Amino acid sequence: MHYIQPRPSSIVAALYTVRDLGVDLAILHGPSGCSFKHARLLEEDGLRVLTTSLADNEFIFGGQNILEDVLRYAESEFSPKRIAVVGTCVSMIIGEDMQAAIEDSGIITPAIAIDIHAGFRENIDGVIAALEPAAEAGWISADELERQKWVLREANRVEKERGAAYKKYVQPSRGDLKHLVAERLVTVAYSGKKGVAVMNAKKETAYMFADELIALHEVCPDADITYILNLEKRGLPKVRQDAENVLRGIKGAGIDPTIKGALDEYGANGDILGEAIRDLRPDFALIAGVPHAIPPEYLKGIELFSVTNGPRQVEPLKDFGHEHVVVEIDLHPKTLGVREIVPGEFGDILRSFKRS
């Protein structure tokens, strides 16, 4: 499909992937402004991002010597454990050999080169471009590389079938008014109806999406609600650690959850979660994270309360029968650099309806 709305960048996807691999220093080989916003955000999460700051002169004559200099500077100044050199549109167009630059720089820090640019329609190309040299370097196993490709294909499929890429242009929306949705959810939970609260979150977003479930438990501790979260300990190093951290917080809040799927399996988890929901036969469901991963046939006859962080996810969720949809609009920056559950706006609004 040819999209006429902004789509995620494969360069940014590569940066997030090297962070999950345990890389603590990345070098963007391109102009200083390339992926500026996300590079700054990732520095909040422990990934130092440098740039070779290529300018018009290097666009013509090349920047390999500059990259070698930055590699040597990075090693001597920051003593990183792992380095990733991430390509850009400029490095691709001028044909830079980033692996040769790593070898010629003389650094001894383990380093990989990621040949990527922003000209891919699917951002998962950036993830795969980072994972393949990581596997060659022995940072992940061949089995994990194949597993990662599988979860990426599934995530991509879900986005095209029921997500923000389900048509050429999706109108962004802030969703329903949170206080009205919260009031209705609490009313239903207090009424004695049977419910299920599901978190199907993507990686670090779980640090806030989990709070929506905790808030519901705090407000309605005696309600007939089953809690299900995708916190199985699989995936790249940071993803596994995030799952452990969130599960500790969930249990600390007094919830004894059912665990189904891992934090990187949000796109592949739909049928597993759908079958669990169907077996429970609830009257209502709170679904936080990636609600659209669950096929709609599993959710018929259930009053749905869905929480997403994507303004372009509201329209498709409504189209597929999710009656109440709210957006945690500032979730992403608030979940970078954290290692424990953080409060969400919808969670705090839920708490305001707690009965004495």
C-alpha positions as CSV (number, residue, x, y, z in Angstrom):
1,M,0.0,0.0,0.0
2,H,1.2,3.5,-0.8
3,Y,0.5,5.5,2.4
4,I,-0.4,9.2,2.4
5,Q,0.2,9.6,6.1
6,P,3.5,9.7,8.1
7,R,4.8,6.2,9.0
8,P,7.5,5.1,11.4
9,S,11.1,5.4,10.2
10,S,13.3,2.4,9.7
11,I,16.3,4.4,11.0
12,V,14.5,5.0,14.2
13,A,13.4,1.4,14.4
14,A,17.1,0.4,14.1
15,L,18.0,2.7,17.0
16,Y,15.4,1.2,19.3
17,T,16.5,-2.3,18.4
18,V,20.2,-1.6,19.2
19,R,19.0,-0.3,22.6
20,D,17.1,-3.5,23.2
21,L,20.3,-5.4,22.3
22,G,22.3,-3.8,25.1
23,V,24.2,-1.3,22.9
24,D,25.1,1.7,25.0
25,L,26.4,3.9,22.2
26,A,25.1,4.5,18.7
27,I,26.6,6.6,16.0
28,L,24.3,8.0,13.3
29,H,26.3,8.3,10.1
30,G,24.6,11.2,8.5
31,P,23.5,14.8,9.1
32,S,23.2,16.1,12.6
33,G,19.5,16.5,12.4
34,C,18.7,13.0,11.2
35,S,16.2,11.3,13.7
36,F,16.9,14.1,16.1
37,K,13.8,13.8,18.3
38,H,14.0,10.0,18.8
39,A,17.8,10.2,19.3
40,R,17.2,12.6,22.2
41,L,14.5,10.5,23.6
42,L,16.6,7.4,23.5
43,E,19.4,9.2,25.4
44,E,16.8,9.3,28.2
45,D,16.8,5.5,28.1
46,G,20.5,5.0,28.5
47,L,21.5,4.9,24.8
48,R,24.1,7.6,24.0
49,V,23.6,8.8,20.5
50,L,26.4,10.5,18.5
51,T,26.4,11.8,15.0
52,T,29.0,12.2,12.3
53,S,27.2,15.4,11.3
54,L,27.8,15.1,7.6
55,A,27.2,18.3,5.7
56,D,27.1,19.2,2.0
57,N,30.8,18.7,1.4
58,E,30.7,15.2,2.7
59,F,27.6,14.5,0.6
60,I,29.9,14.8,-2.4
61,F,33.3,13.5,-1.1
62,G,32.3,11.0,1.5
63,G,32.6,10.8,5.3
64,Q,34.4,7.6,6.1
65,N,37.4,9.4,7.7
66,I,34.9,11.4,9.9
67,L,33.2,8.1,11.0
68,E,36.5,6.6,11.9
69,D,37.4,9.7,14.0
70,V,34.0,9.6,15.8
71,L,34.4,5.9,16.5
72,R,37.8,6.5,18.1
73,Y,36.4,9.4,20.1
74,A,33.5,7.4,21.3
75,E,35.7,4.6,22.6
76,S,38.2,6.9,24.3
77,E,35.6,9.3,25.8
78,F,32.8,7.0,26.8
79,S,34.2,3.5,27.1
80,P,31.1,1.8,25.8
81,K,30.4,-1.9,26.0
82,R,28.9,-2.1,22.6
83,I,28.7,0.3,19.6
84,A,26.3,0.3,16.7
85,V,26.9,2.5,13.6
86,V,23.5,3.2,12.1
87,G,23.2,4.4,8.5
88,T,21.0,7.1,7.1
89,C,19.8,8.1,3.7
90,V,23.0,10.1,3.1
91,S,25.3,7.3,3.9
92,M,23.3,5.0,1.7
93,I,23.3,7.4,-1.3
94,I,27.0,8.1,-1.2
95,G,27.8,4.4,-0.7
96,E,29.6,4.5,2.6
97,D,31.3,1.3,3.8
98,M,30.6,1.6,7.5
99,Q,31.9,-1.9,8.4
100,A,35.2,-0.9,6.8
101,A,35.3,2.3,8.8
102,I,34.8,0.2,12.0
103,E,37.7,-2.1,11.0
104,D,40.0,0.8,9.9
105,S,39.3,2.9,13.1
106,G,41.3,0.5,15.3
107,I,38.7,0.4,18.0
108,I,38.5,-2.8,20.2
109,T,34.9,-2.2,21.4
110,P,32.5,-4.8,19.9
111,A,30.7,-2.9,17.1
112,I,28.3,-3.6,14.3
113,A,27.3,-1.6,11.2
114,I,23.7,-1.3,10.2
115,D,23.1,-0.4,6.6
116,I,19.7,1.3,6.7
117,H,17.9,4.4,5.4
118,A,14.4,5.9,5.6
119,G,13.3,4.8,2.2
120,F,11.6,1.6,3.3
121,R,7.8,1.6,3.6
122,E,7.9,-0.8,6.5
123,N,9.8,0.2,9.6
124,I,10.5,-3.4,10.5
125,D,13.2,-3.4,7.8
126,G,15.2,-1.2,10.2
127,V,14.7,-3.8,13.0
128,I,15.9,-6.7,10.8
129,A,18.8,-4.6,9.5
130,A,20.0,-4.3,13.1
131,L,19.3,-7.9,14.2
132,E,21.1,-9.6,11.3
133,P,24.6,-8.1,12.0
134,A,23.9,-8.6,15.7
135,A,23.4,-12.3,15.1
136,E,26.5,-12.4,13.0
137,A,28.4,-10.9,15.9
138,G,27.0,-13.5,18.3
139,W,25.0,-11.0,20.2
140,I,21.8,-13.1,19.7
141,S,21.3,-16.6,18.6
142,A,20.1,-17.7,15.1
143,D,17.0,-19.0,16.8
144,E,16.3,-15.7,18.4
145,L,16.8,-13.9,15.0
146,E,14.2,-16.1,13.4
147,R,11.8,-15.6,16.4
148,Q,12.3,-11.8,16.0
149,K,11.4,-12.0,12.3
150,W,8.3,-13.9,13.2
151,V,7.0,-11.4,15.8
152,L,7.8,-8.5,13.4
153,R,5.8,-10.1,10.6
154,E,2.9,-10.6,12.9
155,A,3.0,-7.1,14.2
156,N,3.1,-5.8,10.7
157,R,0.2,-8.0,9.7
158,V,-2.0,-6.7,12.6
159,E,-1.2,-3.1,11.7
160,K,-2.3,-3.6,8.2
161,E,-5.4,-5.6,9.0
162,R,-6.8,-3.6,12.0
163,G,-4.2,-0.9,13.0
164,A,-3.0,2.5,11.9
165,A,-2.1,1.1,8.5
166,Y,-5.4,-0.5,7.7
167,K,-6.1,2.2,5.0
168,K,-4.2,4.9,3.2
169,Y,-5.0,7.7,5.6
170,V,-6.4,7.5,9.2
171,Q,-7.6,10.7,10.9
172,P,-5.8,11.1,14.3
173,S,-8.0,11.4,17.3
174,R,-7.7,11.9,21.1
175,G,-10.4,9.3,21.6
176,D,-13.3,9.5,24.1
177,L,-13.4,11.7,27.2
178,K,-11.4,9.8,29.8
179,H,-13.5,10.7,32.8
180,L,-16.7,9.5,31.0
181,V,-15.1,6.2,30.1
182,A,-13.6,5.8,33.6
183,E,-17.0,6.4,35.2
184,R,-18.7,3.9,33.0
185,L,-16.0,1.3,33.6
186,V,-16.2,1.6,37.4
187,T,-20.0,1.5,37.2
188,V,-19.9,-1.8,35.3
189,A,-17.2,-3.3,37.5
190,Y,-19.2,-2.4,40.7
191,S,-22.4,-3.8,39.3
192,G,-21.2,-7.4,39.8
193,K,-20.7,-8.1,36.1
194,K,-17.8,-10.4,35.1
195,G,-14.8,-8.7,33.6
196,V,-11.3,-9.2,32.2
197,A,-8.5,-6.7,32.3
198,V,-5.9,-7.4,29.6
199,M,-2.5,-5.8,29.0
200,N,-1.1,-6.5,25.5
201,A,1.7,-3.9,25.5
202,K,4.6,-3.3,23.2
203,K,7.9,-3.4,25.1
204,E,8.5,-0.4,27.4
205,T,5.0,0.9,27.0
206,A,4.0,-1.7,29.5
207,Y,5.4,0.6,32.3
208,M,2.3,2.8,31.9
209,F,-0.3,0.4,30.4
210,A,0.1,-1.8,33.4
211,D,-1.0,1.1,35.6
212,E,-4.4,1.1,34.0
213,L,-4.9,-2.4,35.3
214,I,-3.5,-1.5,38.7
215,A,-5.8,1.5,38.9
216,L,-8.9,-0.7,38.1
217,H,-7.8,-3.2,40.8
218,E,-7.4,-0.4,43.4
219,V,-10.8,1.1,42.6
220,C,-12.6,-2.2,42.4
221,P,-10.6,-4.7,44.5
222,D,-13.5,-7.1,45.0
223,A,-14.9,-7.0,41.5
224,D,-15.0,-10.2,39.5
225,I,-12.1,-9.4,37.2
226,T,-9.4,-11.7,35.7
227,Y,-6.1,-10.0,35.0
228,I,-4.1,-11.1,32.0
229,L,-0.7,-9.6,31.0
230,N,1.9,-10.3,28.3
231,L,4.9,-10.6,30.6
232,E,6.5,-13.9,29.7
233,K,10.3,-13.5,29.9
234,R,11.4,-13.8,26.2
235,G,13.1,-11.5,23.8
236,L,16.0,-9.2,23.6
237,P,17.9,-8.3,26.9
238,K,16.0,-5.0,27.7
239,V,12.7,-6.5,26.8
240,R,13.2,-9.4,29.2
241,Q,14.2,-7.1,32.0
242,D,11.2,-4.8,31.4
243,A,8.9,-7.8,31.7
244,E,10.5,-8.7,35.0
245,N,10.2,-5.2,36.3
246,V,6.6,-4.8,35.4
247,L,5.6,-8.2,36.7
248,R,7.2,-7.3,40.0
249,G,5.1,-4.1,40.1
250,I,1.9,-5.9,39.2
251,K,2.4,-8.4,42.0
252,G,3.4,-5.7,44.4
253,A,0.0,-4.0,43.7
254,G,-1.8,-7.2,44.9
255,I,-2.7,-8.6,41.5
256,D,-2.1,-12.3,40.8
257,P,-2.1,-12.3,37.0
258,T,-2.3,-14.8,34.3
259,I,0.7,-14.4,32.0
260,K,0.3,-14.9,28.2
261,G,2.8,-13.9,25.7
262,A,5.9,-11.7,25.8
263,L,6.3,-7.9,25.5
264,D,7.6,-8.2,21.9
265,E,4.8,-10.7,20.9
266,Y,2.0,-8.1,21.1
267,G,1.2,-8.6,17.4
268,A,1.4,-12.4,17.6
269,N,-0.6,-12.7,20.8
270,G,-4.1,-12.0,19.5
271,D,-5.5,-15.5,19.1
272,I,-4.0,-16.6,22.4
273,L,-5.6,-13.7,24.3
274,G,-8.8,-14.0,22.3
275,E,-9.2,-17.6,23.3
276,A,-8.5,-16.8,26.9
277,I,-11.2,-14.1,26.8
278,R,-13.7,-16.3,25.1
279,D,-13.2,-19.0,27.7
280,L,-13.9,-16.5,30.5
281,R,-17.1,-15.3,28.8
282,P,-16.9,-11.8,30.4
283,D,-19.5,-9.1,30.2
284,F,-16.8,-6.3,29.9
285,A,-13.1,-6.1,29.1
286,L,-10.4,-3.4,29.7
287,I,-7.7,-3.9,27.0
288,A,-4.6,-1.8,27.3
289,G,-1.7,-1.5,24.9
290,V,-2.4,-3.0,21.5
291,P,-6.1,-3.9,21.7
292,H,-6.4,-4.3,17.9
293,A,-4.2,-7.3,18.0
294,I,-7.1,-9.4,19.3
295,P,-9.4,-10.4,16.4
296,P,-12.9,-9.0,16.7
297,E,-14.6,-12.4,16.6
298,Y,-13.3,-13.1,20.1
299,L,-14.9,-9.9,21.5
300,K,-18.5,-10.1,20.3
301,G,-21.0,-9.2,22.9
302,I,-18.5,-7.8,25.3
303,E,-18.5,-4.1,26.3
304,L,-15.0,-3.0,25.4
305,F,-12.8,-0.4,27.1
306,S,-9.6,0.1,25.2
307,V,-6.5,2.1,26.0
308,T,-4.0,2.9,23.3
309,N,-1.2,5.5,22.9
310,G,-1.8,6.0,19.2
311,P,-4.1,8.8,18.0
312,R,-4.4,7.0,14.7
313,Q,-5.5,3.9,16.4
314,V,-8.8,5.3,17.6
315,E,-10.6,5.2,14.3
316,P,-9.8,1.5,13.5
317,L,-10.6,0.4,17.0
318,K,-14.0,2.1,16.7
319,D,-14.5,0.5,13.3
320,F,-13.9,-2.9,14.8
321,G,-16.4,-2.6,17.6
322,H,-14.5,-1.1,20.5
323,E,-17.1,1.1,22.2
324,H,-14.9,3.1,24.5
325,V,-11.4,4.1,23.3
326,V,-9.0,6.4,25.2
327,V,-5.5,7.6,24.3
328,E,-2.5,8.0,26.6
329,I,-1.1,10.7,24.4
330,D,2.2,11.3,26.3
331,L,2.9,7.7,27.1
332,H,6.0,7.1,25.0
333,P,8.3,9.8,26.5
334,K,7.1,8.9,30.0
335,T,8.1,5.3,29.6
336,L,11.6,5.9,28.3
337,G,14.3,5.6,30.9
338,V,12.0,4.2,33.6
339,R,12.4,0.9,35.4
340,E,9.2,0.7,37.3
341,I,5.5,1.3,36.6
342,V,4.5,4.9,36.1
343,P,1.0,6.4,36.5
344,G,-1.1,7.0,33.4
345,E,-3.6,9.8,33.0
346,F,-6.5,7.3,32.5
347,G,-5.3,5.3,35.6
348,D,-5.3,8.4,37.7
349,I,-8.8,9.4,36.5
350,L,-10.0,5.9,37.3
351,R,-8.6,6.3,40.8
352,S,-10.7,9.5,41.2
353,F,-13.8,7.3,41.1
354,K,-12.8,5.1,44.1
355,R,-15.6,4.8,46.5
356,S,-15.0,5.2,50.2
